Amino acid sequence: MPASLANRLPFTALALRGYNQTNLGRTGELLAVPAYHDVVERRLAEAGELCGVVTGRQVDLIARVADEREAGLDAYSEAIALVFAAELAQLDLLRDVHGIDPHKAGRAFGYSLGELTAVAAAGLYPLEAVMRIPLSLAEDCAALASKVTMGVVFSRKTALSEAALQRVCEEVTAEGSGAVAISAILAPNTMLIIGETDTLERVRKRCEAWDGPPVLIRPNDGAWPPLHTPLVSELHIPDRATLMIRGVPRLSETPRPPIWSLVTGQREYEGDSGRGVLRRWIDSPQRLWDVVHATLASDTRTVLHVGPAPNVIPATFHRLAENVVKQTLQWSLSAVSKRTIQRMAGSAWMAPLLPKSGFLLRAPMIEQIVLEDWLLEHAPR
């Protein structure tokens, strides 16, 4: 199996997760494997030390992992450091223990914090300089989380108009009783918004007036920093990030592997685009669907999910695969015509997409591998 994964690497996309309300995953199990212990311990120690320097607090990520103490919003800076350390350790283990070089992957992308890890792992900028950016802003980002609510905006029957939802968010914000904005585009029929006070309810009422099938908004449990929205401007977070980014030295002109950014949905960080994209990472919505779309349109055959207990990206691929299977049940994919696909599509939001984007039919054929599971399954005895 390790040889098989190595052979597939040029046709593999590395997908790195971001911050979540749980961030340990199986890192403790990896730390307990004798062949992995030193690598995992080193990454945790390095990330913990930098976190301590930036925050001025005593940080022991090794103890946190060994004791299985989650790092959530109440320890947001430690959660950031933990995700960085876990993702880098997993990539190190893949290379140093199993002889599979992640730099030879076909492409990489990361959701939220995962994009910063991808940038550092690709050798573009010094790891310490990249990590300092979210660590330095963590306290204020966490403080803003107590004032906002995340909501999932979705339709079971139709694709959503990003422009229309953006206009509604701007109109509600202009009313002067709290700001709200799009945080992520997860799929054509699903987006995330983050808003203050009762803005989600006001957005919902405006969406009720839209023509067509109903648009639903479901508040998300827990507290989330309003990253990837203009709401972070309240504490001048984008401007402070810009000051840090302009001083980060560039180590390479070409990332290895190439990186698709969720800021733009396109291949980025080559030539002079890096700092501009990093700056926009702070307050621009995450365009996950655009990158999933680009991945399926490429020669990618495997998505390797990097990080502790990844959820958003695997769930997106799995939902898409399930929808495609549902639409094509009892049909031969090699024989159906575009008109047939359109006629048989039971999920209305997907129906217009399949004729124009036939490569979406590849979703069930893409192998999904969670790297921490793979590493534990193939741990040296």
VOPAGU-2260 file (C-alpha; in pm, 1 decimal, decimal comma):
REM VOPAGU-2260
SITE   aa  ch    i         X         Y         Z
SITE  MET   A    0       0,0       0,0       0,0
SITE  PRO   A    1     273,9     260,9      72,1
SITE  ALA   A    2     420,7     192,0    -273,3
SITE  SER   A    3      75,2     227,3    -423,4
SITE  LEU   A    4      23,6     567,5    -260,9
SITE  ALA   A    5     368,6     679,8    -377,1
SITE  ASN   A    6     285,6     581,9    -734,8
SITE  ARG   A    7     -41,6     775,1    -720,4
SITE  LEU   A    8     113,0    1088,4    -570,9
SITE  PRO   A    9     139,1    1285,1    -900,0
SITE  PHE   A   10    -237,2    1236,3    -932,9
SITE  THR   A   11    -308,5    1320,3    -567,5
SITE  ALA   A   12    -438,7    1642,8    -413,7
SITE  LEU   A   13    -331,8    1725,3     -59,6
SITE  ALA   A   14    -627,6    1877,7     127,4
SITE  LEU   A   15    -541,1    2045,3     458,5
SITE  ARG   A   16    -806,7    2120,6     718,9
SITE  GLY   A   17    -854,4    2436,3     921,8
SITE  TYR   A   18    -953,5    2520,3    1277,7
SITE  ASN   A   19   -1250,4    2333,3    1420,3
SITE  GLN   A   20   -1413,5    2305,3    1759,9
SITE  THR   A   21   -1218,4    1980,8    1808,5
SITE  ASN   A   22    -855,6    1977,3    1697,7
SITE  LEU   A   23    -681,6    1674,3    1848,2
SITE  GLY   A   24    -796,3    1408,3    1605,8
SITE  ARG   A   25    -567,5    1104,1    1636,1
SITE  THR   A   26    -254,9    1306,1    1710,7
SITE  GLY   A   27    -218,2    1134,5    2049,0
SITE  GLU   A   28    -221,0     794,9    1880,3
SITE  LEU   A   29      47,7     907,0    1636,3
SITE  LEU   A   30     256,2    1039,5    1926,7
SITE  ALA   A   31     231,8     697,4    2096,0
SITE  VAL   A   32     374,0     507,8    1796,3
SITE  PRO   A   33     748,4     453,0    1864,0
SITE  ALA   A   34     844,3     506,0    1500,0
SITE  TYR   A   35     647,8     831,5    1487,6
SITE  HIS   A   36     705,9     969,4    1836,8
SITE  ASP   A   37    1013,2    1184,8    1776,8
SITE  VAL   A   38     874,3    1352,6    1463,9
SITE  VAL   A   39     537,3    1431,6    1622,8
SITE  GLU   A   40     697,1    1547,0    1948,1
SITE  ARG   A   41     936,6    1778,2    1762,9
SITE  ARG   A   42     658,7    1947,0    1566,1
SITE  LEU   A   43     444,0    1990,7    1877,1
SITE  ALA   A   44     738,6    2131,1    2072,9
SITE  GLU   A   45     829,9    2380,0    1797,8
SITE  ALA   A   46     473,6    2500,8    1750,7
SITE  GLY   A   47     416,4    2522,0    2125,4
SITE  GLU   A   48     734,3    2721,3    2179,2
SITE  LEU   A   49     641,8    2974,8    1910,9
SITE  CYS   A   50     287,5    2999,2    2047,1
SITE  GLY   A   51     430,6    3073,3    2390,6
SITE  VAL   A   52     663,3    3340,5    2256,0
SITE  VAL   A   53     384,6    3516,4    2065,9
SITE  THR   A   54     123,4    3497,6    2342,1
SITE  GLY   A   55     353,0    3536,4    2641,2
SITE  ARG   A   56     198,5    3230,3    2805,7
SITE  GLN   A   57     333,2    2889,4    2899,0
SITE  VAL   A   58     230,0    2644,6    2625,1
SITE  ASP   A   59     287,0    2268,4    2631,4
SITE  LEU   A   60     124,6    2108,2    2328,5
SITE  ILE   A   61     291,7    1773,6    2397,7
SITE  ALA   A   62     120,4    1749,9    2735,8
SITE  ARG   A   63    -209,2    1870,3    2589,6
SITE  VAL   A   64    -201,7    1595,4    2326,4
SITE  ALA   A   65     -85,3    1326,9    2569,6
SITE  ASP   A   66    -362,1    1422,8    2815,3
SITE  GLU   A   67    -621,6    1443,6    2534,4
SITE  ARG   A   68    -721,6    1798,8    2630,2
SITE  GLU   A   69    -894,1    1966,0    2338,5
SITE  ALA   A   70    -791,0    2317,3    2236,8
SITE  GLY   A   71   -1100,4    2508,2    2136,8
SITE  LEU   A   72   -1192,0    2874,7    2128,6
SITE  ASP   A   73   -1094,1    2917,7    2493,2
SITE  ALA   A   74    -738,7    2828,5    2387,2
SITE  TYR   A   75    -758,5    2953,7    2029,6
SITE  SER   A   76    -388,8    3031,5    1984,7
SITE  GLU   A   77    -300,1    2681,8    2107,7
SITE  ALA   A   78    -558,4    2533,6    1871,1
SITE  ILE   A   79    -393,1    2716,4    1581,1
SITE  ALA   A   80     -49,4    2591,2    1682,6
SITE  LEU   A   81    -183,3    2239,3    1729,8
SITE  VAL   A   82    -337,5    2222,5    1382,1
SITE  PHE   A   83     -15,2    2354,3    1225,6
SITE  ALA   A   84     194,0    2102,1    1418,6
SITE  ALA   A   85     -33,1    1805,6    1346,3
SITE  GLU   A   86     -49,1    1875,7     973,5
SITE  LEU   A   87     324,7    1929,7     937,4
SITE  ALA   A   88     398,9    1620,0    1146,4
SITE  GLN   A   89     174,8    1405,6     926,7
SITE  LEU   A   90     351,9    1527,9     613,0
SITE  ASP   A   91     690,2    1469,7     778,4
SITE  LEU   A   92     593,3    1112,0     868,2
SITE  LEU   A   93     478,0    1045,2     515,9
SITE  ARG   A   94     817,5    1156,0     383,7
SITE  ASP   A   95    1064,2    1053,2     656,3
SITE  VAL   A   96     915,4     722,8     767,8
SITE  HIS   A   97     736,4     599,9     456,4
SITE  GLY   A   98     956,1     755,5     188,5
SITE  ILE   A   99     666,0     934,7      15,4
SITE  ASP   A  100     756,0    1296,0     -62,2
SITE  PRO   A  101     449,9    1526,7     -34,5
SITE  HIS   A  102     625,2    1779,3    -257,8
SITE  LYS   A  103     561,5    1539,6    -547,2
SITE  ALA   A  104     182,3    1558,3    -509,2
SITE  GLY   A  105     -11,6    1693,6    -802,7
SITE  ARG   A  106    -161,2    1984,1    -611,4
SITE  ALA   A  107    -250,5    2111,2    -264,6
SITE  PHE   A  108    -516,8    2329,2    -108,8
SITE  GLY   A  109    -626,9    2410,9     241,5
SITE  TYR   A  110    -946,6    2526,3     407,4
SITE  SER   A  111    -894,9    2838,6     618,9
SITE  LEU   A  112    -590,6    2778,9     842,6
SITE  GLY   A  113    -497,2    2481,5     625,1
SITE  GLU   A  114    -400,2    2715,9     341,1
SITE  LEU   A  115    -135,2    2876,8     559,6
SITE  THR   A  116       3,8    2533,9     649,3
SITE  ALA   A  117       8,1    2441,4     280,1
SITE  VAL   A  118     200,4    2758,4     196,3
SITE  ALA   A  119     461,1    2688,7     464,8
SITE  ALA   A  120     489,4    2317,9     380,0
SITE  ALA   A  121     539,8    2401,3      11,7
SITE  GLY   A  122     855,0    2595,5     101,9
SITE  LEU   A  123     732,0    2939,4      -2,9
SITE  TYR   A  124     780,9    3123,7     325,6
SITE  PRO   A  125     948,5    3042,8     659,8
SITE  LEU   A  126     717,5    2838,3     880,4
SITE  GLU   A  127     772,8    3057,5    1185,3
SITE  ALA   A  128     685,0    3375,2     992,8
SITE  VAL   A  129     364,9    3222,0     852,8
SITE  MET   A  130     254,7    3084,1    1191,3
SITE  ARG   A  131     310,6    3418,9    1361,5
SITE  ILE   A  132      36,0    3580,6    1154,7
SITE  PRO   A  133    -265,7    3389,1    1292,0
SITE  LEU   A  134    -104,8    3345,6    1634,6
SITE  SER   A  135     -56,9    3721,6    1672,9
SITE  LEU   A  136    -418,9    3786,9    1578,9
SITE  ALA   A  137    -570,6    3493,3    1767,8
SITE  GLU   A  138    -674,0    3674,5    2085,0
SITE  ASP   A  139    -870,4    3944,0    1903,8
SITE  CYS   A  140   -1024,5    3694,9    1658,7
SITE  ALA   A  141   -1142,8    3482,4    1951,0
SITE  ALA   A  142   -1284,0    3791,8    2123,5
SITE  LEU   A  143   -1493,1    3871,4    1816,5
SITE  ALA   A  144   -1636,3    3517,9    1820,4
SITE  SER   A  145   -1844,7    3599,1    2128,9
SITE  LYS   A  146   -2033,3    3862,3    1929,0
SITE  VAL   A  147   -2124,2    3658,3    1620,9
SITE  THR   A  148   -2316,2    3353,7    1503,5
SITE  MET   A  149   -2239,0    3130,7    1207,4
SITE  GLY   A  150   -2524,1    3015,4     985,4
SITE  VAL   A  151   -2548,2    2760,0     706,4
SITE  VAL   A  152   -2746,1    2898,7     412,9
SITE  PHE   A  153   -2874,4    2628,2     179,9
SITE  SER   A  154   -3142,6    2518,5     -61,8
SITE  ARG   A  155   -3251,7    2163,3    -129,1
SITE  LYS   A  156   -3392,7    2254,8    -468,6
SITE  THR   A  157   -3177,3    2516,9    -637,3
SITE  ALA   A  158   -2831,2    2668,5    -658,6
SITE  LEU   A  159   -2781,6    2986,2    -456,9
SITE  SER   A  160   -2679,3    3315,5    -609,6
SITE  GLU   A  161   -2366,6    3436,9    -432,1
SITE  ALA   A  162   -2425,3    3787,2    -565,8
SITE  ALA   A  163   -2783,4    3792,7    -437,0
SITE  LEU   A  164   -2683,1    3667,3     -92,2
SITE  GLN   A  165   -2397,1    3915,9     -79,2
SITE  ARG   A  166   -2640,3    4196,7    -163,0
SITE  VAL   A  167   -2875,5    4086,6     115,6
SITE  CYS   A  168   -2586,5    4076,7     364,5
SITE  GLU   A  169   -2482,1    4427,6     262,7
SITE  GLU   A  170   -2838,3    4558,9     293,3
SITE  VAL   A  171   -2882,1    4408,2     639,6
SITE  THR   A  172   -2543,8    4545,5     748,9
SITE  ALA   A  173   -2640,0    4890,4     618,4
SITE  GLU   A  174   -2938,5    4894,2     854,1
SITE  GLY   A  175   -2686,6    4973,3    1126,8
SITE  SER   A  176   -2771,5    4705,8    1382,9
SITE  GLY   A  177   -2491,6    4458,7    1324,6
SITE  ALA   A  178   -2282,8    4333,0    1034,4
SITE  VAL   A  179   -2317,8    4004,2     843,5
SITE  ALA   A  180   -2117,5    3857,0     554,7
SITE  ILE   A  181   -2049,2    3541,8     355,9
SITE  SER   A  182   -1767,5    3334,5     506,5
SITE  ALA   A  183   -1750,9    3035,5     270,3
SITE  ILE   A  184   -1899,3    2892,6     -48,1
SITE  LEU   A  185   -1911,0    2519,1      21,3
SITE  ALA   A  186   -2123,1    2409,9    -275,5
SITE  PRO   A  187   -2353,2    2568,8    -534,2
SITE  ASN   A  188   -2644,0    2526,2    -291,1
SITE  THR   A  189   -2461,0    2581,5      39,9
SITE  MET   A  190   -2282,1    2882,8     188,0
SITE  LEU   A  191   -2174,3    2994,9     533,6
SITE  ILE   A  192   -2252,1    3338,9     671,7
SITE  ILE   A  193   -2138,4    3498,9     997,0
SITE  GLY   A  194   -2329,1    3782,7    1157,7
SITE  GLU   A  195   -2370,3    3994,0    1467,8
SITE  THR   A  196   -2682,9    4040,8    1684,2
SITE  ASP   A  197   -2995,2    3920,8    1500,7
SITE  THR   A  198   -2857,0    3965,8    1148,0
SITE  LEU   A  199   -2900,8    3599,5    1053,9
SITE  GLU   A  200   -3271,6    3622,6    1125,5
SITE  ARG   A  201   -3299,1    3940,7     917,6
SITE  VAL   A  202   -3113,6    3774,8     631,7
SITE  ARG   A  203   -3354,2    3480,3     655,5
SITE  LYS   A  204   -3658,1    3707,9     628,7
SITE  ARG   A  205   -3519,1    3880,0     320,7
SITE  CYS   A  206   -3438,5    3545,1     158,8
SITE  GLU   A  207   -3799,7    3437,8     214,2
SITE  ALA   A  208   -3899,3    3707,0     -34,3
SITE  TRP   A  209   -3689,0    3556,8    -314,1
SITE  ASP   A  210   -3870,1    3391,8    -601,9
SITE  GLY   A  211   -3828,0    3017,6    -641,1
SITE  PRO   A  212   -3768,0    2731,8    -396,3
SITE  PRO   A  213   -3716,2    2815,9     -28,4
SITE  VAL   A  214   -3374,4    2918,2     103,1
SITE  LEU   A  215   -3307,1    2792,8     455,3
SITE  ILE   A  216   -3068,4    2922,2     722,6
SITE  ARG   A  217   -2956,9    2694,8    1005,5
SITE  PRO   A  218   -2753,2    2849,6    1290,9
SITE  ASN   A  219   -2434,5    2656,7    1362,6
SITE  ASP   A  220   -2364,1    2546,3    1717,0
SITE  GLY   A  221   -2066,8    2690,0    1898,0
SITE  ALA   A  222   -1868,4    3010,5    1863,9
SITE  TRP   A  223   -1657,0    3084,7    1559,0
SITE  PRO   A  224   -1413,8    3370,0    1491,2
SITE  PRO   A  225   -1544,8    3575,5    1196,5
SITE  LEU   A  226   -1239,2    3509,1     980,2
SITE  HIS   A  227   -1279,8    3535,9     603,4
SITE  THR   A  228   -1535,3    3814,9     644,1
SITE  PRO   A  229   -1509,7    4195,5     667,5
SITE  LEU   A  230   -1622,7    4167,5    1031,3
SITE  VAL   A  231   -1258,3    4128,4    1135,5
SITE  SER   A  232   -1201,1    4491,0    1031,9
SITE  GLU   A  233   -1356,5    4603,1    1360,0
SITE  LEU   A  234   -1023,1    4540,1    1536,7
SITE  HIS   A  235    -811,1    4635,9    1234,0
SITE  ILE   A  236    -707,3    4272,8    1190,5
SITE  PRO   A  237    -656,6    4290,6     809,6
SITE  ASP   A  238    -433,6    4597,9     840,5
SITE  ARG   A  239    -226,4    4439,1    1115,4
SITE  ALA   A  240    -193,1    4122,0     909,0
SITE  THR   A  241     -75,5    4327,5     611,3
SITE  LEU   A  242     203,8    4480,1     818,4
SITE  MET   A  243     323,4    4132,8     918,5
SITE  ILE   A  244     289,4    3982,7     570,3
SITE  ARG   A  245     498,1    4250,3     401,0
SITE  GLY   A  246     794,7    4154,1     618,5
SITE  VAL   A  247     779,7    3780,1     545,2
SITE  PRO   A  248    1074,8    3673,2     325,2
SITE  ARG   A  249     998,3    3455,7      23,9
SITE  LEU   A  250    1208,6    3140,0       3,6
SITE  SER   A  251    1097,4    3007,6    -334,4
SITE  GLU   A  252     925,6    3131,2    -649,0
SITE  THR   A  253     737,9    2806,6    -709,8
SITE  PRO   A  254     542,7    2611,3    -447,1
SITE  ARG   A  255     585,3    2235,5    -443,4
SITE  PRO   A  256     323,8    2106,6    -490,4
SITE  PRO   A  257     127,2    2378,1    -673,7
SITE  ILE   A  258    -132,5    2543,3    -449,4
SITE  TRP   A  259    -492,6    2624,2    -532,0
SITE  SER   A  260    -607,9    2904,5    -303,2
SITE  LEU   A  261    -953,4    2915,0    -149,0
SITE  VAL   A  262    -923,0    3293,9    -153,1
SITE  THR   A  263    -955,3    3301,9    -532,6
SITE  GLY   A  264   -1047,3    2942,8    -621,8
SITE  GLN   A  265    -748,5    2937,0    -857,1
SITE  ARG   A  266    -384,1    2834,0    -871,5
SITE  GLU   A  267    -189,0    3096,5    -680,1
SITE  TYR   A  268     133,7    3175,8    -490,0
SITE  GLU   A  269     348,9    3179,5    -801,5
SITE  GLY   A  270     543,4    3480,0    -920,0
SITE  ASP   A  271     432,9    3788,0    -728,8
SITE  SER   A  272      84,7    3674,7    -621,8
SITE  GLY   A  273     175,7    3536,3    -278,2
SITE  ARG   A  274     154,2    3834,9     -46,1
SITE  GLY   A  275    -158,1    3971,3    -208,4
SITE  VAL   A  276    -336,8    3639,6    -165,3
SITE  LEU   A  277    -220,4    3607,1     196,0
SITE  ARG   A  278    -352,3    3955,6     268,2
SITE  ARG   A  279    -693,6    3868,6     124,2
SITE  TRP   A  280    -699,2    3538,9     316,2
SITE  ILE   A  281    -794,6    3728,3     632,3
SITE  ASP   A  282   -1124,8    3879,2     518,7
SITE  SER   A  283   -1225,2    3705,1     192,8
SITE  PRO   A  284   -1472,9    3414,0     184,8
SITE  GLN   A  285   -1336,7    3063,4     137,7
SITE  ARG   A  286   -1418,7    2943,8    -214,9
SITE  LEU   A  287   -1412,8    2572,2    -141,4
SITE  TRP   A  288   -1651,8    2479,3    -420,4
SITE  ASP   A  289   -1435,0    2647,6    -685,0
SITE  VAL   A  290   -1134,4    2442,7    -573,8
SITE  VAL   A  291   -1334,7    2118,3    -555,3
SITE  HIS   A  292   -1458,6    2198,0    -906,8
SITE  ALA   A  293   -1101,3    2257,3   -1029,8
SITE  THR   A  294    -981,2    1937,2    -862,6
SITE  LEU   A  295   -1245,3    1725,4   -1035,0
SITE  ALA   A  296   -1164,6    1893,8   -1366,1
SITE  SER   A  297    -797,7    1791,2   -1329,6
SITE  ASP   A  298    -628,3    1450,9   -1349,3
SITE  THR   A  299    -660,3    1407,2    -971,0
SITE  ARG   A  300    -753,3    1052,0    -870,6
SITE  THR   A  301    -695,2    1069,2    -494,1
SITE  VAL   A  302    -756,3    1332,9    -229,2
SITE  LEU   A  303    -528,4    1291,6      72,7
SITE  HIS   A  304    -683,3    1469,0     372,4
SITE  VAL   A  305    -415,9    1613,4     600,7
SITE  GLY   A  306    -471,0    1718,9     960,9
SITE  PRO   A  307    -642,5    1600,1    1279,1
SITE  ALA   A  308    -990,7    1455,7    1211,9
SITE  PRO   A  309   -1056,5    1651,6     889,7
SITE  ASN   A  310   -1424,6    1716,7     829,5
SITE  VAL   A  311   -1529,1    2003,7     598,9
SITE  ILE   A  312   -1341,2    1898,8     284,9
SITE  PRO   A  313   -1409,6    1522,8     314,5
SITE  ALA   A  314   -1777,5    1593,5     382,6
SITE  THR   A  315   -1797,6    1813,3      72,1
SITE  PHE   A  316   -1650,5    1544,0    -152,0
SITE  HIS   A  317   -1864,1    1271,5       5,5
SITE  ARG   A  318   -2188,0    1469,3     -33,2
SITE  LEU   A  319   -2107,8    1544,0    -393,7
SITE  ALA   A  320   -2026,4    1178,1    -463,9
SITE  GLU   A  321   -2351,2    1065,5    -299,3
SITE  ASN   A  322   -2552,7    1313,8    -506,1
SITE  VAL   A  323   -2387,8    1201,9    -828,9
SITE  VAL   A  324   -2451,8     835,5    -748,1
SITE  LYS   A  325   -2812,3     917,5    -669,1
SITE  GLN   A  326   -2859,0    1089,2   -1003,8
SITE  THR   A  327   -2689,2     818,9   -1206,4
SITE  LEU   A  328   -2829,6     513,4   -1029,8
SITE  GLN   A  329   -2898,5     226,4   -1270,0
SITE  TRP   A  330   -2738,9     410,2   -1558,4
SITE  SER   A  331   -2412,9     344,5   -1737,4
SITE  LEU   A  332   -2204,8     661,5   -1703,5
SITE  SER   A  333   -2027,9     587,2   -2029,9
SITE  ALA   A  334   -2354,9     565,4   -2219,7
SITE  VAL   A  335   -2581,1     842,4   -2089,8
SITE  SER   A  336   -2621,1    1155,3   -2295,7
SITE  LYS   A  337   -2613,7    1506,5   -2160,1
SITE  ARG   A  338   -2987,7    1533,7   -2216,6
SITE  THR   A  339   -3043,2    1211,0   -2023,3
SITE  ILE   A  340   -2829,2    1331,4   -1733,2
SITE  GLN   A  341   -3022,8    1655,8   -1718,0
SITE  ARG   A  342   -3355,0    1474,0   -1733,6
SITE  MET   A  343   -3271,1    1223,6   -1460,4
SITE  ALA   A  344   -3118,1    1467,1   -1213,5
SITE  GLY   A  345   -3337,4    1453,4    -904,8
SITE  SER   A  346   -3137,3    1716,6    -712,8
SITE  ALA   A  347   -3252,2    2034,5    -880,6
SITE  TRP   A  348   -2943,0    2233,1    -782,5
SITE  MET   A  349   -2721,1    1977,3    -956,3
SITE  ALA   A  350   -2928,2    1939,7   -1273,4
SITE  PRO   A  351   -2791,7    2249,4   -1452,7
SITE  LEU   A  352   -2435,0    2163,4   -1356,2
SITE  LEU   A  353   -2400,0    1811,8   -1493,3
SITE  PRO   A  354   -2443,7    1892,2   -1865,0
SITE  LYS   A  355   -2193,8    2179,8   -1844,8
SITE  SER   A  356   -1952,8    2015,7   -1601,0
SITE  GLY   A  357   -1952,6    1648,1   -1685,4
SITE  PHE   A  358   -1637,0    1596,1   -1483,8
SITE  LEU   A  359   -1849,2    1627,9   -1168,3
SITE  LEU   A  360   -1944,1    1269,3   -1249,5
SITE  ARG   A  361   -1591,0    1177,8   -1142,9
SITE  ALA   A  362   -1668,6    1253,9    -778,2
SITE  PRO   A  363   -1757,3     893,1    -680,9
SITE  MET   A  364   -1439,1     771,5    -849,1
SITE  ILE   A  365   -1204,4     993,9    -647,3
SITE  GLU   A  366   -1044,7     798,5    -362,5
SITE  GLN   A  367   -1057,4     978,2     -27,7
SITE  ILE   A  368    -776,8     895,4     219,0
SITE  VAL   A  369    -747,9    1046,7     567,8
SITE  LEU   A  370    -373,9    1068,4     625,8
SITE  GLU   A  371    -374,3    1015,8    1002,9
SITE  ASP   A  372    -577,2     695,9     955,0
SITE  TRP   A  373    -341,4     579,9     680,8
SITE  LEU   A  374     -35,5     648,1     895,4
SITE  LEU   A  375    -174,5     448,5    1185,9
SITE  GLU   A  376    -277,3     162,5     958,9
SITE  HIS   A  377      71,7     149,3     806,4
SITE  ALA   A  378     273,9     225,7    1121,6
SITE  PRO   A  379     600,8      28,1    1134,3
SITE  ARG   A  380     577,9    -265,7    1377,6
